[in-house]
Amino acid sequence: MATLTERPAAVRPRRTPHVGTRSDQTRSESRTKTVLYVVGGVLAALVFVVPLAWSILRSFQPNDAIIATDPTWSSLSKLTTANFTGLFSGDADIWRAVGNSLVVAVSTAVLTAVLATLAGYGFGRFHFRGSKWLFGLVVVTMMVPFQAIITPLYLQMNAMGLTDSRLGLVLFYSTVNLPFGVFVMRNAFEGIPAEIEDSAHVDGAGTFRTLFSVLRPLLVPGMATSALYAFLASWTEFLGALTFLTDDRLYTLPLSLVNLQSGAYGAVNYGYLVAGAVVAMIPCVILYVALQRFYVAGLASGAVKG
């Protein structure tokens, strides 16, 4: 009688457990990068937020607490709105100065954006002989501070009758900020495929129709960057306004803040100055927050293309 022999069960090799798999290492690296990113972002935010918060806090303190040589924590409890009420109800006529600054800054931003768009279109789409040299000359002018040429500019504008005029100040600020705007807009046009413009021409659109109807939505980041840069540069600019304006009715906000003097021997009321600096800060913060994504996109396009 045949006996059945049982087959021995197959012995499976034991797997040694790994101390850490690749996925665990990846998750650990991802958490580390996230922590470093958050810590770096918080530190960078503190660098910008702390001075702003400190300025706002000081603007609500009286002048004696601001100029005190040994400030104490008890002075932080002495908060008042007297600086703002005195600033807008005094003899400096801050409301008129704010209006002048708004008119000049907004006009400069619009004019710079329009001229930079047209010039950028020419440099980005029309490649003529010497165009690269001419564009390089425009870029080189960005390295020349306007303080170095302010005397011939004043003589020229005085001969044209544009001193003591908001229009002359707008033209001056637009001239100074135009090279950066041309640089940004030329790179913005270089980043747009030429096939889009060719398709518009095939459909019967002219040059200006293509520029303002077809390409304009793609140029918003660059135009916003040029306009925001020009606005910020002209809103709180002091030396140019001091040079070209002598009529106190046309004074911009920085000039009016300098004239805030009271007491014997022309003592400066630093409470009014800090409150005025906070007032000047408000439009800049609002515009930058509102146009931040366009501003970053425009600068990024200028950094990649060149």
C-alpha angles and dihedrals in degrees: 000000000000117000121219114232117210116231113234113247115258111258111227116214114247117243116224109229115245118236092223132359126218092255091054091051090049092051090047092051090046092053091048092051091048092051092048091047092051093046092048092047092050092049092048090048091050090053089060102030100048095061091046092049091046092051091050091049093049092049089065093052124090120254093253092058092048096052095039112128093212107036116191133199089250089068089066089068092058095083119158140160093225092110093059095042091048092045095055096037098046132095095268092082094221093178090063091046091051089050092050091049092049093050093048096043096045093045091049092049094050095044093046093049093049096046093042091051093052093045092045090052090053094049094041100046108024112063105191130162110291094010093128092050091048092049089048089054090053090051091048090057088064087070094056112087113225089230088072093059101031093107097058089041090055092049091050095047092045090054089051092049094243099125117106088028134112088217091057091049090051091051090048094051092044091052092051095047098039098086092059091047092050090050092052096044095046089055090046091056091046089057094055115087113246090224090075091059092044091054091052091051090050089054090055101260117146127223097271093041090052092047098048100032107030106026099031096082089053092049097054095101093052094044091048090050092051093046095046093047091050092047094050092045094051101035096073101019112136114175098055093047090047091051100045101035127067100152109092090210088067096045116132123222097272092052093048091049091054089055092058099113130146138164130034122336092010097293111189119236101225092187089065091045094053091046090050091050089054090050090051089049096057101074091044093054094044094049094045093050092046095047099031097113092048091046094051092045091050093049091047092054089050091051096050100042120053 
